[in-house]
Amino acid sequence: MTKPEPVARLLRMLFGPLVWAAHFLLVYAAESVFCRLLDGPGHSIFVITATAIALAMVLLRSSAAMRLKPAASSDHEGFLLRVEMSLSALAGLGILYVGTVGALLPACR
């Protein structure tokens, strides 16, 4: 078994926060576009769809990480897995928060 590269391990650990950051940027950039160019219709549907996709990405990555958990893992590997799962859980909460606020509050005033 080969050892994963440190950069690949870091990217796997930061997958959830990176998805959250992309979702955050997408939701609030779309709000500006929808208000400026389209006078607001469809913003809530877009936010709900983007939120569902972002949550699915984080959940799929988390389930893949749990399935690939090494059977005889060292304390170091177990710690990194717990960090990855914790960051993914926090990112999931952030995605839900941004999605809920973006969908429920009026986009254009």
VOFI-943935 format. One record per atom (N, C-alpha, C): residue number from 1; residue in three letters; atom name; x, z, y. Coordinates in nm, 3 decimals, m for minus. Layout:
BEGIN
(pt NUM 'ALA' 'CA' (X Z Y)) ...
//
This chain:
BEGIN
(pt 1 'MET' 'N' (0.084 0.000 m0.118)) (pt 1 'MET' 'CA' (0.000 0.000 0.000)) (pt 1 'MET' 'C' (0.089 0.000 0.124)) (pt 2 'THR' 'N' (0.058 m0.088 0.216)) (pt 2 'THR' 'CA' (0.138 m0.096 0.338)) (pt 2 'THR' 'C' (0.081 m0.004 0.444)) (pt 3 'LYS' 'N' (0.168 0.044 0.527)) (pt 3 'LYS' 'CA' (0.127 0.130 0.637)) (pt 3 'LYS' 'C' (0.073 0.043 0.751)) (pt 4 'PRO' 'N' (m0.040 0.083 0.812)) (pt 4 'PRO' 'CA' (m0.091 0.004 0.924)) (pt 4 'PRO' 'C' (0.000 0.016 1.044)) (pt 5 'GLU' 'N' (0.003 m0.088 1.119)) (pt 5 'GLU' 'CA' (0.082 m0.088 1.242)) (pt 5 'GLU' 'C' (0.024 0.013 1.340)) (pt 6 'PRO' 'N' (0.109 0.076 1.419)) (pt 6 'PRO' 'CA' (0.059 0.175 1.516)) (pt 6 'PRO' 'C' (m0.042 0.117 1.616)) (pt 7 'VAL' 'N' (m0.021 m0.006 1.660)) (pt 7 'VAL' 'CA' (m0.113 m0.067 1.756)) (pt 7 'VAL' 'C' (m0.248 m0.092 1.691)) (pt 8 'ALA' 'N' (m0.248 m0.140 1.568)) (pt 8 'ALA' 'CA' (m0.374 m0.164 1.497)) (pt 8 'ALA' 'C' (m0.449 m0.034 1.475)) (pt 9 'ARG' 'N' (m0.378 0.072 1.441)) (pt 9 'ARG' 'CA' (m0.441 0.203 1.422)) (pt 9 'ARG' 'C' (m0.500 0.252 1.553)) (pt 10 'LEU' 'N' (m0.428 0.234 1.663)) (pt 10 'LEU' 'CA' (m0.477 0.276 1.793)) (pt 10 'LEU' 'C' (m0.604 0.199 1.831)) (pt 11 'LEU' 'N' (m0.604 0.068 1.807)) (pt 11 'LEU' 'CA' (m0.722 m0.013 1.839)) (pt 11 'LEU' 'C' (m0.841 0.026 1.753)) (pt 12 'ARG' 'N' (m0.817 0.060 1.627)) (pt 12 'ARG' 'CA' (m0.926 0.106 1.542)) (pt 12 'ARG' 'C' (m0.982 0.238 1.594)) (pt 13 'MET' 'N' (m0.893 0.327 1.638)) (pt 13 'MET' 'CA' (m0.939 0.456 1.690)) (pt 13 'MET' 'C' (m1.017 0.439 1.820)) (pt 14 'LEU' 'N' (m0.978 0.343 1.901)) (pt 14 'LEU' 'CA' (m1.040 0.324 2.032)) (pt 14 'LEU' 'C' (m1.152 0.219 2.030)) (pt 15 'PHE' 'N' (m1.193 0.175 1.912)) (pt 15 'PHE' 'CA' (m1.297 0.072 1.903)) (pt 15 'PHE' 'C' (m1.427 0.117 1.970)) (pt 16 'GLY' 'N' (m1.472 0.238 1.940)) (pt 16 'GLY' 'CA' (m1.595 0.289 1.999)) (pt 16 'GLY' 'C' (m1.589 0.297 2.151)) (pt 17 'PRO' 'N' (m1.486 0.361 2.206)) (pt 17 'PRO' 'CA' (m1.478 0.365 2.353)) (pt 17 'PRO' 'C' (m1.464 0.227 2.418)) (pt 18 'LEU' 'N' (m1.396 0.134 2.350)) (pt 18 'LEU' 'CA' (m1.385 m0.002 2.406)) (pt 18 'LEU' 'C' (m1.520 m0.072 2.406)) (pt 19 'VAL' 'N' (m1.599 m0.053 2.300)) (pt 19 'VAL' 'CA' (m1.734 m0.111 2.296)) (pt 19 'VAL' 'C' (m1.821 m0.047 2.404)) (pt 20 'TRP' 'N' (m1.808 0.084 2.422)) (pt 20 'TRP' 'CA' (m1.885 0.151 2.526)) (pt 20 'TRP' 'C' (m1.849 0.096 2.664)) (pt 21 'ALA' 'N' (m1.721 0.079 2.691)) (pt 21 'ALA' 'CA' (m1.677 0.028 2.821)) (pt 21 'ALA' 'C' (m1.729 m0.114 2.844)) (pt 22 'ALA' 'N' (m1.723 m0.198 2.741)) (pt 22 'ALA' 'CA' (m1.774 m0.335 2.754)) (pt 22 'ALA' 'C' (m1.925 m0.334 2.776)) (pt 23 'HIS' 'N' (m1.997 m0.246 2.706)) (pt 23 'HIS' 'CA' (m2.142 m0.234 2.722)) (pt 23 'HIS' 'C' (m2.176 m0.188 2.864)) (pt 24 'PHE' 'N' (m2.104 m0.088 2.913)) (pt 24 'PHE' 'CA' (m2.126 m0.037 3.047)) (pt 24 'PHE' 'C' (m2.108 m0.148 3.150)) (pt 25 'LEU' 'N' (m1.998 m0.221 3.139)) (pt 25 'LEU' 'CA' (m1.971 m0.330 3.232)) (pt 25 'LEU' 'C' (m2.078 m0.438 3.223)) (pt 26 'LEU' 'N' (m2.116 m0.473 3.102)) (pt 26 'LEU' 'CA' (m2.215 m0.579 3.081)) (pt 26 'LEU' 'C' (m2.352 m0.540 3.139)) (pt 27 'VAL' 'N' (m2.395 m0.417 3.116)) (pt 27 'VAL' 'CA' (m2.527 m0.374 3.164)) (pt 27 'VAL' 'C' (m2.531 m0.374 3.317)) (pt 28 'TYR' 'N' (m2.432 m0.318 3.381)) (pt 28 'TYR' 'CA' (m2.437 m0.310 3.526)) (pt 28 'TYR' 'C' (m2.402 m0.441 3.596)) (pt 29 'ALA' 'N' (m2.323 m0.524 3.533)) (pt 29 'ALA' 'CA' (m2.300 m0.658 3.589)) (pt 29 'ALA' 'C' (m2.426 m0.743 3.574)) (pt 30 'ALA' 'N' (m2.493 m0.728 3.460)) (pt 30 'ALA' 'CA' (m2.618 m0.804 3.440)) (pt 30 'ALA' 'C' (m2.725 m0.760 3.539)) (pt 31 'GLU' 'N' (m2.725 m0.632 3.575)) (pt 31 'GLU' 'CA' (m2.823 m0.585 3.674)) (pt 31 'GLU' 'C' (m2.802 m0.658 3.806)) (pt 32 'SER' 'N' (m2.680 m0.673 3.847)) (pt 32 'SER' 'CA' (m2.653 m0.745 3.972)) (pt 32 'SER' 'C' (m2.695 m0.891 3.963)) (pt 33 'VAL' 'N' (m2.664 m0.953 3.851)) (pt 33 'VAL' 'CA' (m2.699 m1.094 3.832)) (pt 33 'VAL' 'C' (m2.850 m1.112 3.827)) (pt 34 'PHE' 'N' (m2.918 m1.028 3.750)) (pt 34 'PHE' 'CA' (m3.063 m1.040 3.740)) (pt 34 'PHE' 'C' (m3.131 m1.017 3.875)) (pt 35 'CYS' 'N' (m3.083 m0.923 3.953)) (pt 35 'CYS' 'CA' (m3.145 m0.895 4.083)) (pt 35 'CYS' 'C' (m3.115 m1.004 4.185)) (pt 36 'ARG' 'N' (m2.995 m1.052 4.183)) (pt 36 'ARG' 'CA' (m2.952 m1.150 4.284)) (pt 36 'ARG' 'C' (m3.007 m1.290 4.256)) (pt 37 'LEU' 'N' (m2.998 m1.335 4.130)) (pt 37 'LEU' 'CA' (m3.033 m1.473 4.098)) (pt 37 'LEU' 'C' (m3.173 m1.490 4.040)) (pt 38 'LEU' 'N' (m3.219 m1.391 3.964)) (pt 38 'LEU' 'CA' (m3.344 m1.410 3.891)) (pt 38 'LEU' 'C' (m3.456 m1.319 3.941)) (pt 39 'ASP' 'N' (m3.434 m1.246 4.045)) (pt 39 'ASP' 'CA' (m3.532 m1.154 4.102)) (pt 39 'ASP' 'C' (m3.581 m1.050 4.002)) (pt 40 'GLY' 'N' (m3.497 m1.012 3.905)) (pt 40 'GLY' 'CA' (m3.524 m0.897 3.822)) (pt 40 'GLY' 'C' (m3.591 m0.913 3.688)) (pt 41 'PRO' 'N' (m3.664 m1.018 3.655)) (pt 41 'PRO' 'CA' (m3.734 m1.018 3.526)) (pt 41 'PRO' 'C' (m3.638 m1.028 3.408)) (pt 42 'GLY' 'N' (m3.671 m0.959 3.304)) (pt 42 'GLY' 'CA' (m3.592 m0.967 3.182)) (pt 42 'GLY' 'C' (m3.477 m0.870 3.174)) (pt 43 'HIS' 'N' (m3.454 m0.792 3.278)) (pt 43 'HIS' 'CA' (m3.340 m0.701 3.276)) (pt 43 'HIS' 'C' (m3.353 m0.596 3.166)) (pt 44 'SER' 'N' (m3.471 m0.537 3.152)) (pt 44 'SER' 'CA' (m3.490 m0.432 3.051)) (pt 44 'SER' 'C' (m3.471 m0.487 2.910)) (pt 45 'ILE' 'N' (m3.520 m0.606 2.886)) (pt 45 'ILE' 'CA' (m3.504 m0.667 2.754)) (pt 45 'ILE' 'C' (m3.357 m0.692 2.725)) (pt 46 'PHE' 'N' (m3.285 m0.740 2.825)) (pt 46 'PHE' 'CA' (m3.142 m0.764 2.809)) (pt 46 'PHE' 'C' (m3.067 m0.634 2.779)) (pt 47 'VAL' 'N' (m3.101 m0.528 2.853)) (pt 47 'VAL' 'CA' (m3.033 m0.399 2.834)) (pt 47 'VAL' 'C' (m3.061 m0.343 2.695)) (pt 48 'ILE' 'N' (m3.185 m0.351 2.651)) (pt 48 'ILE' 'CA' (m3.221 m0.301 2.518)) (pt 48 'ILE' 'C' (m3.149 m0.379 2.410)) (pt 49 'THR' 'N' (m3.142 m0.510 2.424)) (pt 49 'THR' 'CA' (m3.072 m0.594 2.326)) (pt 49 'THR' 'C' (m2.922 m0.563 2.325)) (pt 50 'ALA' 'N' (m2.862 m0.553 2.442)) (pt 50 'ALA' 'CA' (m2.718 m0.523 2.449)) (pt 50 'ALA' 'C' (m2.689 m0.384 2.392)) (pt 51 'THR' 'N' (m2.778 m0.289 2.416)) (pt 51 'THR' 'CA' (m2.760 m0.154 2.363)) (pt 51 'THR' 'C' (m2.769 m0.153 2.211)) (pt 52 'ALA' 'N' (m2.866 m0.225 2.157)) (pt 52 'ALA' 'CA' (m2.881 m0.231 2.011)) (pt 52 'ALA' 'C' (m2.758 m0.295 1.947)) (pt 53 'ILE' 'N' (m2.707 m0.401 2.006)) (pt 53 'ILE' 'CA' (m2.588 m0.467 1.951)) (pt 53 'ILE' 'C' (m2.466 m0.376 1.959)) (pt 54 'ALA' 'N' (m2.447 m0.309 2.072)) (pt 54 'ALA' 'CA' (m2.332 m0.219 2.087)) (pt 54 'ALA' 'C' (m2.339 m0.102 1.990)) (pt 55 'LEU' 'N' (m2.457 m0.043 1.974)) (pt 55 'LEU' 'CA' (m2.472 0.067 1.878)) (pt 55 'LEU' 'C' (m2.447 0.020 1.735)) (pt 56 'ALA' 'N' (m2.496 m0.099 1.703)) (pt 56 'ALA' 'CA' (m2.473 m0.153 1.568)) (pt 56 'ALA' 'C' (m2.324 m0.174 1.543)) (pt 57 'MET' 'N' (m2.252 m0.223 1.643)) (pt 57 'MET' 'CA' (m2.108 m0.244 1.627)) (pt 57 'MET' 'C' (m2.036 m0.112 1.601)) (pt 58 'VAL' 'N' (m2.070 m0.008 1.677)) (pt 58 'VAL' 'CA' (m2.005 0.122 1.660)) (pt 58 'VAL' 'C' (m2.041 0.182 1.525)) (pt 59 'LEU' 'N' (m2.168 0.173 1.486)) (pt 59 'LEU' 'CA' (m2.209 0.229 1.358)) (pt 59 'LEU' 'C' (m2.146 0.155 1.239)) (pt 60 'LEU' 'N' (m2.137 0.023 1.248)) (pt 60 'LEU' 'CA' (m2.075 m0.053 1.140)) (pt 60 'LEU' 'C' (m1.927 m0.019 1.127)) (pt 61 'ARG' 'N' (m1.859 m0.007 1.239)) (pt 61 'ARG' 'CA' (m1.716 0.029 1.233)) (pt 61 'ARG' 'C' (m1.697 0.170 1.179)) (pt 62 'SER' 'N' (m1.785 0.261 1.217)) (pt 62 'SER' 'CA' (m1.775 0.399 1.167)) (pt 62 'SER' 'C' (m1.800 0.405 1.017)) (pt 63 'SER' 'N' (m1.899 0.330 0.970)) (pt 63 'SER' 'CA' (m1.926 0.332 0.826)) (pt 63 'SER' 'C' (m1.812 0.266 0.749)) (pt 64 'ALA' 'N' (m1.751 0.163 0.806)) (pt 64 'ALA' 'CA' (m1.636 0.100 0.741)) (pt 64 'ALA' 'C' (m1.518 0.197 0.735)) (pt 65 'ALA' 'N' (m1.498 0.274 0.839)) (pt 65 'ALA' 'CA' (m1.389 0.372 0.841)) (pt 65 'ALA' 'C' (m1.412 0.480 0.736)) (pt 66 'MET' 'N' (m1.535 0.521 0.719)) (pt 66 'MET' 'CA' (m1.565 0.623 0.619)) (pt 66 'MET' 'C' (m1.545 0.570 0.478)) (pt 67 'ARG' 'N' (m1.581 0.443 0.454)) (pt 67 'ARG' 'CA' (m1.563 0.384 0.322)) (pt 67 'ARG' 'C' (m1.416 0.364 0.288)) (pt 68 'LEU' 'N' (m1.334 0.336 0.388)) (pt 68 'LEU' 'CA' (m1.193 0.311 0.365)) (pt 68 'LEU' 'C' (m1.108 0.437 0.370)) (pt 69 'LYS' 'N' (m1.175 0.551 0.378)) (pt 69 'LYS' 'CA' (m1.101 0.678 0.384)) (pt 69 'LYS' 'C' (m1.013 0.690 0.260)) (pt 70 'PRO' 'N' (m0.886 0.713 0.279)) (pt 70 'PRO' 'CA' (m0.797 0.723 0.164)) (pt 70 'PRO' 'C' (m0.834 0.842 0.075)) (pt 71 'ALA' 'N' (m0.828 0.821 m0.056)) (pt 71 'ALA' 'CA' (m0.866 0.926 m0.150)) (pt 71 'ALA' 'C' (m0.770 1.045 m0.141)) (pt 72 'ALA' 'N' (m0.642 1.018 m0.143)) (pt 72 'ALA' 'CA' (m0.542 1.124 m0.135)) (pt 72 'ALA' 'C' (m0.476 1.120 0.001)) (pt 73 'SER' 'N' (m0.555 1.137 0.105)) (pt 73 'SER' 'CA' (m0.500 1.123 0.239)) (pt 73 'SER' 'C' (m0.421 1.246 0.279)) (pt 74 'SER' 'N' (m0.324 1.223 0.362)) (pt 74 'SER' 'CA' (m0.246 1.333 0.416)) (pt 74 'SER' 'C' (m0.325 1.399 0.529)) (pt 75 'ASP' 'N' (m0.276 1.511 0.575)) (pt 75 'ASP' 'CA' (m0.342 1.579 0.686)) (pt 75 'ASP' 'C' (m0.342 1.490 0.810)) (pt 76 'HIS' 'N' (m0.235 1.413 0.826)) (pt 76 'HIS' 'CA' (m0.222 1.325 0.942)) (pt 76 'HIS' 'C' (m0.331 1.217 0.938)) (pt 77 'GLU' 'N' (m0.349 1.153 0.824)) (pt 77 'GLU' 'CA' (m0.450 1.048 0.812)) (pt 77 'GLU' 'C' (m0.591 1.104 0.828)) (pt 78 'GLY' 'N' (m0.614 1.221 0.772)) (pt 78 'GLY' 'CA' (m0.745 1.285 0.786)) (pt 78 'GLY' 'C' (m0.774 1.320 0.931)) (pt 79 'PHE' 'N' (m0.673 1.367 1.002)) (pt 79 'PHE' 'CA' (m0.689 1.399 1.144)) (pt 79 'PHE' 'C' (m0.723 1.274 1.223)) (pt 80 'LEU' 'N' (m0.651 1.165 1.197)) (pt 80 'LEU' 'CA' (m0.677 1.040 1.270)) (pt 80 'LEU' 'C' (m0.818 0.989 1.241)) (pt 81 'LEU' 'N' (m0.864 1.004 1.118)) (pt 81 'LEU' 'CA' (m1.000 0.963 1.085)) (pt 81 'LEU' 'C' (m1.102 1.048 1.160)) (pt 82 'ARG' 'N' (m1.079 1.178 1.168)) (pt 82 'ARG' 'CA' (m1.171 1.265 1.243)) (pt 82 'ARG' 'C' (m1.171 1.231 1.391)) (pt 83 'VAL' 'N' (m1.055 1.199 1.446)) (pt 83 'VAL' 'CA' (m1.048 1.159 1.587)) (pt 83 'VAL' 'C' (m1.127 1.029 1.608)) (pt 84 'GLU' 'N' (m1.108 0.933 1.517)) (pt 84 'GLU' 'CA' (m1.180 0.806 1.529)) (pt 84 'GLU' 'C' (m1.330 0.828 1.521)) (pt 85 'MET' 'N' (m1.375 0.912 1.429)) (pt 85 'MET' 'CA' (m1.518 0.937 1.415)) (pt 85 'MET' 'C' (m1.573 1.011 1.537)) (pt 86 'SER' 'N' (m1.497 1.104 1.591)) (pt 86 'SER' 'CA' (m1.541 1.178 1.710)) (pt 86 'SER' 'C' (m1.552 1.085 1.831)) (pt 87 'LEU' 'N' (m1.452 0.999 1.849)) (pt 87 'LEU' 'CA' (m1.457 0.904 1.960)) (pt 87 'LEU' 'C' (m1.573 0.807 1.945)) (pt 88 'SER' 'N' (m1.600 0.765 1.822)) (pt 88 'SER' 'CA' (m1.713 0.675 1.798)) (pt 88 'SER' 'C' (m1.845 0.744 1.827)) (pt 89 'ALA' 'N' (m1.857 0.871 1.789)) (pt 89 'ALA' 'CA' (m1.980 0.945 1.816)) (pt 89 'ALA' 'C' (m2.001 0.962 1.966)) (pt 90 'LEU' 'N' (m1.895 0.996 2.039)) (pt 90 'LEU' 'CA' (m1.906 1.008 2.184)) (pt 90 'LEU' 'C' (m1.940 0.874 2.249)) (pt 91 'ALA' 'N' (m1.881 0.767 2.198)) (pt 91 'ALA' 'CA' (m1.911 0.634 2.251)) (pt 91 'ALA' 'C' (m2.057 0.598 2.224)) (pt 92 'GLY' 'N' (m2.107 0.634 2.106)) (pt 92 'GLY' 'CA' (m2.248 0.609 2.075)) (pt 92 'GLY' 'C' (m2.340 0.681 2.171)) (pt 93 'LEU' 'N' (m2.307 0.806 2.203)) (pt 93 'LEU' 'CA' (m2.387 0.880 2.301)) (pt 93 'LEU' 'C' (m2.380 0.815 2.439)) (pt 94 'GLY' 'N' (m2.261 0.769 2.478)) (pt 94 'GLY' 'CA' (m2.246 0.700 2.606)) (pt 94 'GLY' 'C' (m2.325 0.571 2.612)) (pt 95 'ILE' 'N' (m2.326 0.497 2.502)) (pt 95 'ILE' 'CA' (m2.402 0.372 2.495)) (pt 95 'ILE' 'C' (m2.551 0.401 2.506)) (pt 96 'LEU' 'N' (m2.597 0.504 2.436)) (pt 96 'LEU' 'CA' (m2.739 0.541 2.446)) (pt 96 'LEU' 'C' (m2.776 0.582 2.588)) (pt 97 'TYR' 'N' (m2.690 0.659 2.652)) (pt 97 'TYR' 'CA' (m2.718 0.703 2.788)) (pt 97 'TYR' 'C' (m2.725 0.585 2.884)) (pt 98 'VAL' 'N' (m2.627 0.499 2.880)) (pt 98 'VAL' 'CA' (m2.625 0.384 2.971)) (pt 98 'VAL' 'C' (m2.743 0.292 2.942)) (pt 99 'GLY' 'N' (m2.774 0.271 2.814)) (pt 99 'GLY' 'CA' (m2.885 0.185 2.778)) (pt 99 'GLY' 'C' (m3.019 0.242 2.821)) (pt 100 'THR' 'N' (m3.036 0.373 2.806)) (pt 100 'THR' 'CA' (m3.162 0.436 2.844)) (pt 100 'THR' 'C' (m3.182 0.430 2.996)) (pt 101 'VAL' 'N' (m3.078 0.464 3.070)) (pt 101 'VAL' 'CA' (m3.087 0.459 3.216)) (pt 101 'VAL' 'C' (m3.111 0.315 3.263)) (pt 102 'GLY' 'N' (m3.038 0.221 3.205)) (pt 102 'GLY' 'CA' (m3.053 0.081 3.246)) (pt 102 'GLY' 'C' (m3.188 0.023 3.213)) (pt 103 'ALA' 'N' (m3.249 0.069 3.103)) (pt 103 'ALA' 'CA' (m3.378 0.014 3.062)) (pt 103 'ALA' 'C' (m3.496 0.079 3.134)) (pt 104 'LEU' 'N' (m3.484 0.209 3.164)) (pt 104 'LEU' 'CA' (m3.598 0.281 3.220)) (pt 104 'LEU' 'C' (m3.606 0.277 3.372)) (pt 105 'LEU' 'N' (m3.493 0.276 3.439)) (pt 105 'LEU' 'CA' (m3.497 0.276 3.585)) (pt 105 'LEU' 'C' (m3.515 0.132 3.635)) (pt 106 'PRO' 'N' (m3.583 0.119 3.748)) (pt 106 'PRO' 'CA' (m3.603 m0.017 3.801)) (pt 106 'PRO' 'C' (m3.470 m0.081 3.841)) (pt 107 'ALA' 'N' (m3.457 m0.207 3.807)) (pt 107 'ALA' 'CA' (m3.330 m0.276 3.830)) (pt 107 'ALA' 'C' (m3.312 m0.316 3.977)) (pt 108 'CYS' 'N' (m3.416 m0.359 4.040)) (pt 108 'CYS' 'CA' (m3.404 m0.411 4.176)) (pt 108 'CYS' 'C' (m3.494 m0.331 4.269)) (pt 109 'ARG' 'N' (m3.439 m0.299 4.384)) (pt 109 'ARG' 'CA' (m3.520 m0.228 4.485)) (pt 109 'ARG' 'C' (m3.515 m0.302 4.615)) 
//
